[in-house]
Amino acid sequence: MMELKTTTSNTWSGAQAFTLAAIALLLGVCGGWLIRRSTAESVPARRTSAQVASAPAAAANPSQSAPNFGSMAGLPSAEDLKRAADEQAAPLLEHLKSDPNNAALLAQVGNIYYDIKQYPVAIDYYERSLRLEPNNSSVRTDLGTAYWYTGDTDTAITQFNKVLSSEPSKANALFNLGVVEWQGKKDVTAAVATWQKLLDTNPNYEAKDKVLQIMSQAKQSAAKNP
């Protein structure tokens, strides 16, 4: 399955992010065409200075040691990864007890569980965030992406289309919609049209070469399997 783009900001500390990346590589989470974080949207618009100030740091000390997974003689288990996510989310969840309507914090918690592939949990927090800020296109794009990874193609497409109804040139939504149309619906024509719209409406899109590459691959796959 092709990995989709997401748009929300990273919530892991430097040490934890490094460890997560190493674990992800071991488990085969990374790779494919896409990356976890968007390079096209480096600063999510929804994060106001007030929200940033009100949100506790995920790790008070940036040099804090990453979670200990024992000897690492074997691959970490799903339980190990879930425990790491729970530990990372704990201070945010504690803050939410006194500030339950903080949409940015809810999305941050969703990001943590998304990164560890706990997609149903991520979906729950993304949806709670969107109930408070329904027009947050970045969180909604990530919600659609999480639904795709649970196997719910139709809901993923619905979420991407909601984003595009208000932001027709949203790059990540267009990219991901094309992927889901291709791999989920097997509709190469629709996927290529979506990616072409991405390129037409985002002329400076820095991943243009990648888009052209997957367009070519999609067309080739269609030719081999008419």
N, C-alpha and C positions, 0 to 999 in steps of 0.2 A: 504494500500500500504506500502510495506517495505521501510524504510528510508535508503537512500544510503550514502556511505562514500564520503567525499570530502577531498581535499588535500591541499587547500590553507590556508594561515595563517589568524588568527583572526584579524579583524580591529576595533573591538569595545573596548572602554575603559573598565576598570574594573567595574565601576558602571553601565555603559550601558549594558555590557554583562550580569551582574547579573540580571538586570531588564528584558532584552530580554529573558533570560532563564526562569524567573518566568512567563512571559507572554506566552512563548511558551508552558510551562507545562499546563497553564490554557486553552490554545486553543487546546491542544492535538498535537502540532507540534512535540514534542519530544516523545521518546519511540520507540517501535519496536525493531528491531535487531541492528540498526546502529546509529551512532552518527554523528553530523554535521561535526566535525573535525576529521581528521585521527590521530590515535594514533601511526600508523606505520611510519608516515612521519612527524615528529615533526618540521623539519626545511626544508621548500621548497627550493630546490636547485636554483631556478631561482632568488631568492632575493640576489643580490650582495650587497656588502657594499656600493657601490656607489648609488644603487637604494634606499637602506634604508636611506642613508644620504639625498637623494634628495626628499624623500617623506615626506610631512608634517605629523605631528602626527594627528591622527583622533580626538583626544581631547588633547588640550595642557595641561590640568590639569587632571591627572589620578583620582583625587578625585571629579571631576566634577559631579554635580548631574545628575541623569538620567532624561530623558524626563518626564514631568509631564502629567499624563493621567487623571487628575481630581481626583474625589473621588474614582475611581476604584470600585464603587458600583457594576458595571457590568463589563463584559469582554470588553477590548478595541476593538474598531472597526477596520476594515481593514484600514480605513482612518487614525486612530491613529497610527497604525503600519507603514503605508506608510510615514506619517509625520516624525516619528522618524528616519526612514531610510534616508529620504531626508535631515534631519538635520545632520545626521552623515556623509552623503556623501558630504555635501556642501563644506567643506574645500578642499576635494580632487578634486571636480569638478572645484573649483576656480583655483587650481594649474594646472589642465589640460588645462586651457585656454592658459597658457603660455608654457605648456609642453605637447602638445596633443599626442605626440608619446611615452609617457612613458607607456610601456606595463604593468609594475608592478602596477602603479596607476590605470590603467583601470581595471585590475583584482581585485584590492582592492575594487573598486566601485561595481564591479560585486558581490563580496563576501557580501557586505552590503545588496544588494537587494536580493540576494539568501537567506540570513539569515532571512529575513522578508517575504519570500515566494513570492517575486515579480519576478518570474522566467523569464518571457519575457524580463524584463529590465536587469536582470542578464545576460541572453544569449547575449543581444546586446553588453554589455561591455566585456564579455568574448571573443566574436568573434572579437571585435575591438582589444583586446589585442593579440589574436592569429594571426591576420593579420600582426602584427609587430614581433611576436615571434611564428611562426607556430610550432616549435618543443618543445614548453613548454608543457610537458605531464601532469603536474599537473593541469594547467588551462584547458587543453582539457578534462581531466577526469571530472572536475567540470562542464564543458560545457555539456558533455554527461549526467551527472546527472541532470542538470537543464532541459534538453530536456525530460528526463524520467518523470519528475514531471509535464511537460506540456501535457503529454500523447503521446508524439512522440517517440514511442518505437524504430522504425527503425533508426531514426537519432541518438538516444542515443547509439544504438549498433554500428553504423558507427563510432561515435566518440571514443568509447572504443576500437574498432578494430584498429583505426588509432594509438592510443597510443601504443597498443600491437604490432603493426607492427615494431615499433622502440624500444620498451622496453617490450619484451615478458613476463617479470616477474613482471611488475608493479602491486603491490599488490592491490591497490584500484581499478584499472581498471578491474582486474580479478574478484575481489569481486563483483563489481557492475554489470559487464557483466553477471555473474552467476545469480544475482538477476533478471535482466531484461529478461534473457533467461527463467528463471523459471516463474516469475509472468507476464511478458509481452508476451512471446511467448508460454508459457505453455509447454516448452521443458525441462523436468526434466533431460533427458539424457545429453543434452548439458550443462545444468547448473552444474550438478554434475561433469562432465568432466572439466569444467572451474575451479570450486573450488578445484578439485584435483590437477590441474596444479598449482593453487595458493599455495597449501600446499607443492607440490613437489619442486617448484622453490623458495619458501620462508620458509625454514625449521625452522627458528626462529620467524616466524610470531606470534606476541603476542596475536592475536585474534584467534589462532588456534582452541580453544575450541568452540568459536562461529561459526566458519566455519563448524566444524564437526556437530554441533547442527542443523544448517540450512540444511546441506546435509541430515541428518537423517529425518528432517521434510519434505523436498522436496520428498524424497523417500516414506515416509509414505503417503503423499498426493496423490502421483501417484498410490500407491497401492489401495487407497480407491476410486480413480476415474480413473480407467484404460481407 
